[in-house]
Amino acid sequence: MLLLASGRILATPYHYWWGYYAHYRPAGTLLAGYQCAVLLFLFACCWHTWRRSPPGSRRRQRAKLLLIAFGVAFTAAIDFLPCWGVGLYPFGYAMVAFTIATIGYAAWRYRVVSVTSRAAAKHVLRTLSDGVLVLDDQGHVALANERAQSLLARDAGELLGRPVAEVLPSVQHRAERGDTPSLRPLRQEVEFTGSDGRRRVLNVSVNNMRDAHAGAPLSVYVLQDVTHYRDATDTIRELVYFDQPTGLPNRRHFCDKLARTLAQAPGGRLSAVCSIRLEHVRRLAGVPGEHAADQLAAAVASRLTEFAAAAPRDTVTVARLQDQQFALLFEQAESVGSVTVQLNRVEQMLREPIAAGAARLRPLPWMGVSLYPNDGRSVEALMQRAEAAADQAAEARAGHAQFFNAETNAAALRALELSGRLARCIEKDELCVRFQPVIDLHSGAVSSAEALVRWNDPATGPRLPDEFVPVAEQSGLVAALDRWVLKTAVQHAAQWRAHAGPGPAVAVNFSGAHLSAASGAHVADVVHTALEQSGLAPHRLEIEITETKVVATDSAMVSSLRRLRELGVRIAVDDFGTGYASLSYLEQFPVDKLKVDRSFTAAIDRDRKKTALLQSILMLASQLDLEVVAEGVESAEQVDFLPRNGCRFAQGYFFSQPLPAEAFRQFLSAGAVSLQES
C-alpha cells in the first residue's frame, strides 16, 4: 500500500485486465531487493537452527515451521518481479496472505512473541492469591495489588504514598534505617482489625532488593491471610492444653510450664508444686443435681484463679489435672514458711461452702507439696512427689498441707510393691488358712473356729495379717482377699464332723472397708454362693467385723449385715472394747456375738480398772442376750475367772495355736480339751 501510495517516487501504475499494478522505478527496485535480502537472511538463520537442533526437539519443530513460513514469504517476493516485466498476479497477493497467517500461527503455537516484563509483572500481581506491597526507600507504599487492597480493606488511593507503619502498625520498615538489603526474607505474623471491622491475621514476608534502574532499595511485602489457620490452631491448642469445663490449664500445660520454670530457675531458687485433691464432698442442704460435680469444679477453679490473681504477676499458676484434682505452681517461693502461709489461705478458701443449684457443698481438700530443688529437679519427680504427699494427707486426714516425706514415700512404694505381689498370690491361690478353736468353757468342747489367713511370701517369708491386710484395704484387694478366705474356710468346715452331731461353726473376718464399699451390696450374694457350693449350713458360718469399723459404720454396711442375718449367718464384733462402742448402740446393730479384745483378758487380776470394765461388759452383754468370747486366753487363772463372771467361750494359746486344716481336723478328733493347765 505504501508503494502504491507513493507511486510517483517508487513506481508507475499500469492497467491490466485484472486491475492496476505498479511498474517499479529504481527506488522501488532497491526497496524490493532489500526486502528479499532480509527474507533470505532470516531463511538462512532458520535453516542453520534446524540443522543444529536435535531431531524431535521443540526447537527443531519451531525452526522447521519458520522455514516453511519464510520460504512462502520468499516466494511471495515475486510480487516485485513486475519491475522486470513479469506479470504473475494476483497470485503474489495470495502468497503474502498465506505467509502472514503461517508466521502468526508459529508465533502463537511456539510462543515466539512474548509479552514485555512490565506487562507480565502487572498480570502476575493482578492474579496473585497473596497480597503484595512494594515500598520505596522511605518506607512508603509505591504499589499495592488488588489482593493487598482486599486484605487491608483499603483501596489504592488509601494505600499509595502512605508509610507502612500506618498500613500495618505492627510491622517495622527496616530499610529506612539504611540496612543492607538481605536475600533472606524476614517473616512476621500480624494481627489487626481492618477498617471494615473484621479481625485478620496476616503472615507478612519481607524481601529487600534494589531497583534495577535507579539502584534505590525497595522492600516487597507479601501478605498471606492465615486467619482461619490461626483460629483452627487456637481451637486445637485450647483442646490440647486447657480443661474445657473450667478453662484452666490441664496437666500437659501445667507440666510444660513447670519445665520452663525449672529451665529458667537460677541455682538455689525455691519453687513449689502443690497437688490438691478433693477427696470428699459434704452435703449441707438439698440434693445436688446431675451437674453438681461440674459446678463444684468450676467454683473451686474460680477460687484458685482468684488466689493466683492476687499473687505477684505470673508467680502462681493454677491447673486442673483430673476431675477432682487441681494443682498450684509457686515459681518464686521465698521460703517453706511463706508457701505454708499461702496454702493455709488456699485451704480456707476451698473449705467455704459452695452453692450448686439448690444444694450447698463443702469440699474437703487434701494438699500435698513438693519443693524444688529439695524433692527433685525434674518435672516427673516433682509431680509424683506432690501427688504422693497429697495421698499421705488424705490417709492421715490432715487438716493442712502435707509436705513430701521421703520416708513415708518409701513406705508407700513398699506397700505398692507388696500389693502387687499379694494380687498375684490371690490369683494363683498361694495363700493358706489357719484355724484357731473357740472353746466352750462349760464342757471343753470346740464351739467354733476362727479362720486366720496366712501368707508365705516367697520374697520375705511368712507374713501376718497385720502386715498385708491394711495394704489390701488401701489397694482395693480386700474384697478379693475376703472372698478367697470365705471360700476356703467354708469348704473345710463342711468336711468337719464331730463325734456327737455336726461340726463346729467357722468364723471368717470381713473387712469393714469391703462391707461399706460399693461391692458391699453384693456380700450377701457372695456368701450365699459360697454356702451353696460347699454345702455348709448358714448357721455354721460367722462373719466377724472389728469394732472400730462398726463405730465408723454407714447405712451401706448396716444393710449388708442385715442381709447376711436374713440368710441365717451369725454376726460377731471382733476386738470389742477398743473402739468406744456403746452397748446401747449394739442393741440396734445386727450382732449375735462379742469377742472381747485380748487386752481385757490380759488385764485379769493385774489391772483392777480393766478387770472391772470386763466384768461390766460381760454383765451388760448377758442382759442383751449376746454371746461373749474372750480372746487371748493364755493362763488357767483366766480360764477360771471367765466362766465365773458370765463368759462361756474363750480362745487363745492356752487351748491351741492356729492350726492347718488337717491338724485342726485331728484336734477335733481328740475330743474335748482340758480346762486345767498341763
C-alpha positions, 0 to 999 in steps of 0.5 A: 500500500505504501508503494502504491501510495507513493507511486510517483517516487517508487513506481508507475501504475499500469492497467491490466485486465485484472486491475492496476499494478505498479511498474517499479522505478529504481527506488522501488527496485532497491526497496524490493531487493532489500526486502528479499535480502532480509527474507533470505537472511532470516531463511538462512538463520532458520535453516542453520537452527534446524540443522543444529537442533536435535531431531524431535526437539521443540526447537527443531519443530519451531525452526522447521515451521519458520522455514516453511513460513519464510520460504512462502514469504520468499516466494511471495517476493515475486510480487516485485518481479513486475519491475522486470516485466513479469506479470504473475498476479494476483497470485503474489497477493495470495502468497503474502496472505498465506505467509502472514497467517503461517508466521502468526500461527508459529508465533502463537503455537511456539510462543515466539512473541512474548509479552514485555516484563512490565506487562507480565509483572502487572498480570502476575500481581493482578492474579496473585492469591497473596497480597503484595506491597512494594515500598520505596526507600522511605518506607512508603507504599509505591504499589499495592495489588488488588489482593493487598487492597482486599486484605487491608480493606483499603483501596489504592488511593488509601494505600499509595504514598502512605508509610507502612507503619500506618498500613500495618502498625505492627510491622517495622520498615527496616530499610529506612534505617539504611540496612543492607538489603538481605536475600533472606526474607524476614517473616512476621505474623500480624494481627489487626482489625481492618477498617471494615471491622473484621479481625485478620491475621496476616503472615507478612514476608519481607524481601529487600532488593534494589531497583534495577534502574535507579539502584534505590532499595525497595522492600516487597511485602507479601501478605498471606491471610492465615486467619482461619489457620490461626483460629483452627490452631487456637481451637486445637491448642485450647483442646490440647492444653486447657480443661474445657469445663473450667478453662484452666490449664490441664496437666500437659500445660501445667507440666510444660510450664513447670519445665520452663520454670525449672529451665529458667530457675537460677541455682538455689531458687525455691519453687513449689508444686502443690497437688490438691485433691478433693477427696470428699464432698459434704452435703449441707442442704438439698440434693445436688443435681446431675451437674453438681460435680461440674459446678463444684469444679468450676467454683473451686477453679474460680477460687484458685484463679482468684488466689493466683490473681492476687499473687505477684504477676505470673508467680502462681499458676493454677491447673486442673489435672483430673476431675477432682484434682487441681494443682498450684505452681509457686515459681518464686517461693521465698521460703517453706514458711511463706508457701505454708502461709499461702496454702493455709489461705488456699485451704480456707478458701476451698473449705467455704461452702459452695452453692450448686443449684439448690444444694450447698457443698463443702469440699474437703481438700487434701494438699500435698507439696513438693519443693524444688530443688529439695524433692527433685529437679525434674518435672516427673519427680516433682509431680509424683512427689506432690501427688504422693504427699497429697495421698499421705494427707488424705490417709492421715486426714490432715487438716493442712498441707502435707509436705513430701516425706521421703520416708513415708514415700518409701513406705508407700512404694513398699506397700505398692510393691507388696500389693502387687505381689499379694494380687498375684498370690490371690490369683494363683491361690498361694495363700493358706488358712489357719484355724484357731478353736473357740472353746466352750468353757462349760464342757471343753468342747470346740464351739467354733473356729476362727479362720486366720489367713496366712501368707508365705511370701516367697520374697520375705517369708511368712507374713501376718495379717497385720502386715498385708491386710491394711495394704489390701484395704488401701489397694482395693484387694480386700474384697478379693482377699475376703472372698478367697478366705470365705471360700476356703474356710467354708469348704473345710468346715463342711468336711468337719464332723464331730463325734456327737452331731455336726461340726463346729461353726467357722468364723471368717473376718470381713473387712469393714472397708469391703462391707461399706464399699460399693461391692458391699451390696453384693456380700450377701450374694457372695456368701450365699454362693459360697454356702451353696457350693460347699454345702455348709449350713448358714448357721455354721458360718460367722462373719466377724467385723472389728469394732472400730469399723462398726463405730465408723459404720454407714447405712451401706454396711448396716444393710449388708449385715442385715442381709447376711442375718436374713440368710441365717449367718451369725454376726460377731464384733471382733476386738470389742472394747477398743473402739468406744462402742456403746452397748446401747448402740449394739442393741440396734446393730445386727450382732449375735456375738462379742469377742472381747479384745485380748487386752481385757483378758490380759488385764485379769487380776493385774489391772483392777480398772480393766478387770472391772470394765470386763466384768461390766461388759460381760454383765451388760452383754448377758442382759442383751442376750449376746454371746461373749468370747474372750480372746487371748486366753493364755493362763488357767487363772483366766480360764477360771475367772471367765466362766465365773463372771458370765463368759462361756467361750474363750480362745487363745494359746492356752487351748491351741495355736492356729492350726492347718486344716488337717491338724485342726481336723485331728484336734477335733478328733481328740475330743474335748480339751482340758480346762486345767493347765498341763 
